[in-house]
Amino acid sequence: MTSSYSSYRQLRFSPKRGPLARALAKDAPLRRLDWVIILAALALSLGSSMLVWSATRGRDSLTHGDPQYFLYRHLTNLVIGVALCAGAIAIGHHRIRAAVPVLYALSILMLLATLSPLGSTINGAHSWIQFGGGFSIQPAEFAKLAIVLGMALVLSSRVDTGEREMPPGRTVLQALALGGLPICIVLLMPDLGSVMVMVVTILGILLASGVANRWIFGLLATGGIGAAAVWKLHVLSKYQIDRFAAFANPALDPSGVGYNTAQARIAIGSGGLTGKGLFHGTQTIGQFVPEQQTDFVFTVAGEELGFVGGLAIILLVGVILWRACRIARQAGDLFGTVVAGGVIAWFAFQSFENIGMTLGIMPVAGIPLPFVSYGGSSMFAGWIAIGLLQAVRTQRPIAG
């Protein structure tokens, strides 16, 4: 009786916590977020706004006479991306999992729409949908999210219910079918860069799910055979074949297909240790590097901020990958682990490919640098992925 009365008095007369105290409490949602990964992504996105501005402020043909045109749009994309991230966190891990079939179907419909009269061709790939007013989306970016979520749902469907410790073969085949469908559609555009990212993402998903090694080796063998078939059947466009030829032999056509990578290496090499200073890059001012605000934005950092600036970008990407690995390891279920593993593979390969092509160690594939390159679709998809990582983290008890 005394114990009950004491508990009543403690509950009745203890001071109520205000909004700030509730927000900062140990069990509050804000405290459960991984702020390191959020701040790293914000640093990349905000810092890249200066790089995008430097690359575009003198290009009147792109800015329509407004030097701040791309700066404002990049920051607007960032605000929308952060809002989408917050939405994913608010929806939560379990409700996202329940909505995966709908989200996957919408992604496939968007990809198919690009092959219809609604689609438009930009830089040789018929992979965009124009909405007017300068607004467009690239559905292939959101298809990466669909692959991660769809395969994670299937691979964890039995394991999370305790039926088996390892996804059975039939389940793995179903997951591969879900991952392969978007790839087949994207190949028809054709968007080889996105296909490369999707294939590596699928590999990361299988590794995270703990499938038998034979599936990993089988996927690698299938990927090699598929690449050879794509080459032999002339699925690739001529400009894509020329890019691979220029990568294999940089001196093949330095004023033609090899021009982009040659100018990119000149820009990065001229930056030295600390760079020429923001807005003072001669290659950037002279507009020698094409697509510098999107695919080749790393060259702006290399020229104007030097080795130090380029290293800072790589380190921030590394921080995101490190924290994502931590989230994957501590996830409360296989679905969360696989989602985090897919995002890790996606971000890691896409960053390596983008930076590598500017340095000449990877072929030019036309894919953006996550959180850095200008582009709404890439920014939105990247921040949604950050939201998914946070949803995975917050769905389990946090031990300090």
C-alpha positions, 0 to 999 in steps of 0.5 A, spaced: 500 500 500 505 504 501 509 503 495 503 504 491 501 511 494 509 513 493 508 511 486 502 515 485 505 521 489 511 521 484 507 521 478 502 526 481 507 531 483 513 530 479 514 536 475 511 536 467 517 536 462 516 542 457 517 541 450 524 542 450 525 537 455 521 532 452 525 533 445 532 532 449 530 526 453 534 520 452 528 516 449 526 522 444 526 521 437 531 526 436 536 523 440 535 516 437 537 519 430 544 518 427 546 526 427 553 524 424 550 521 418 545 527 417 550 532 418 555 529 413 550 529 408 548 536 410 555 538 409 556 535 402 550 538 400 551 545 402 558 545 400 557 543 393 552 549 392 558 553 392 561 548 387 555 548 383 555 556 383 562 556 381 561 551 375 555 555 372 555 562 374 558 564 368 554 560 363 549 564 360 546 559 355 544 555 362 543 560 367 538 565 362 542 571 364 541 569 372 548 567 375 545 565 381 540 560 377 543 554 379 545 556 386 538 557 388 535 551 385 540 546 388 538 549 395 531 548 393 532 541 391 536 540 398 530 543 402 525 538 399 530 532 400 531 534 407 523 534 407 523 527 404 528 525 409 524 527 415 518 524 412 521 517 411 523 518 418 516 520 421 513 514 417 517 509 420 520 503 419 514 498 419 510 502 415 515 503 410 515 496 410 508 495 409 508 500 403 514 497 399 509 493 394 506 500 392 512 504 392 515 498 387 509 498 383 510 506 382 517 506 381 516 501 375 510 505 372 515 511 372 520 507 369 515 505 363 513 512 362 520 514 360 519 509 354 513 513 352 511 519 349 512 522 356 519 521 356 525 525 353 532 524 351 538 528 355 545 527 353 543 521 349 539 517 354 531 517 354 531 517 361 527 523 363 520 526 364 519 533 363 514 537 367 515 544 364 517 550 367 524 547 367 522 541 372 524 534 370 525 527 374 529 521 372 526 515 375 532 511 374 534 514 381 528 512 385 528 505 382 535 504 386 530 505 392 525 501 389 530 495 388 533 496 395 526 496 399 523 490 394 529 485 395 529 487 402 522 485 403 522 479 399 529 476 402 527 478 409 520 475 409 521 468 412 527 470 416 524 475 420 519 471 422 524 465 424 522 460 419 529 460 417 536 463 418 538 464 411 533 466 405 531 459 401 533 459 394 526 460 391 526 467 395 533 469 392 530 468 385 524 472 387 528 477 390 533 477 383 527 478 379 525 484 383 532 487 382 532 485 375 526 488 372 528 495 373 535 494 370 531 491 364 527 497 363 533 502 364 537 498 359 532 500 354 533 507 355 539 506 355 542 508 361 548 504 362 551 508 368 544 507 372 545 499 370 552 499 373 550 502 380 543 497 380 547 491 379 552 493 384 547 495 389 544 488 388 550 485 390 551 489 396 543 486 398 545 479 397 551 480 401 547 483 407 542 478 407 547 472 408 545 468 402 549 462 400 556 464 397 553 460 390 548 466 389 554 471 389 558 467 385 553 466 380 551 473 380 558 475 378 558 470 373 551 472 370 554 480 370 560 478 366 556 474 361 550 479 361 556 485 359 558 481 354 552 480 351 550 487 351 556 489 347 555 483 342 548 485 341 549 492 340 545 494 346 549 500 347 549 507 343 555 509 339 557 514 344 557 509 350 561 504 346 566 510 344 566 512 352 569 505 353 574 505 348 577 512 350 577 509 357 581 503 354 586 508 350 586 515 353 590 517 347 584 515 342 581 521 341 583 527 346 579 532 342 573 528 341 570 522 346 576 523 350 575 530 351 571 530 358 576 526 361 582 530 359 579 536 361 577 533 368 584 531 369 587 538 367 582 541 372 584 537 378 591 536 377 592 544 376 589 545 383 595 542 387 594 542 394 590 547 396 587 549 390 586 556 386 581 559 390 573 558 390 571 562 383 578 562 381 579 556 377 581 557 370 578 551 367 572 552 370 571 560 368 573 558 361 568 552 361 573 547 358 569 541 362 562 539 360 557 538 365 561 540 370 555 542 375 553 535 374 557 529 372 564 532 373 562 537 379 568 534 383 573 537 378 571 544 381 573 542 388 579 539 385 581 545 381 579 551 386 579 547 393 585 542 391 587 536 394 584 538 401 577 540 398 577 533 394 579 529 400 574 533 404 569 530 400 571 523 400 572 523 407 565 526 408 562 520 403 566 515 408 563 518 414 556 516 411 558 509 409 561 508 416 555 510 420 551 506 415 555 500 416 554 501 423 546 502 422 546 495 418 550 491 424 545 494 429 539 493 425 533 490 429 531 485 423 534 482 417 529 487 413 533 493 416 540 490 415 538 489 408 536 496 406 542 499 410 547 494 406 543 496 399 544 503 401 551 502 402 553 499 396 549 504 392 553 510 395 559 507 395 560 504 388 556 511 385 561 515 389 567 511 387 565 511 379 563 518 379 570 520 382 574 515 378 571 517 372 574 524 373 581 522 375 581 517 369 581 510 373 574 509 371 570 509 364 565 515 364 558 513 365 554 519 366 552 518 374 552 524 379 556 524 385 551 523 391 549 529 395 554 533 391 552 533 383 546 538 381 540 534 380 533 534 383 532 526 382 539 524 385 538 529 391 531 527 393 533 519 392 539 520 396 536 524 402 530 519 402 535 513 403 538 517 409 531 517 411 531 510 410 537 509 414 534 513 420 528 509 420 532 503 421 536 506 426 530 508 430 526 502 430 530 499 435 532 500 442 538 505 442 544 503 447 547 509 448 
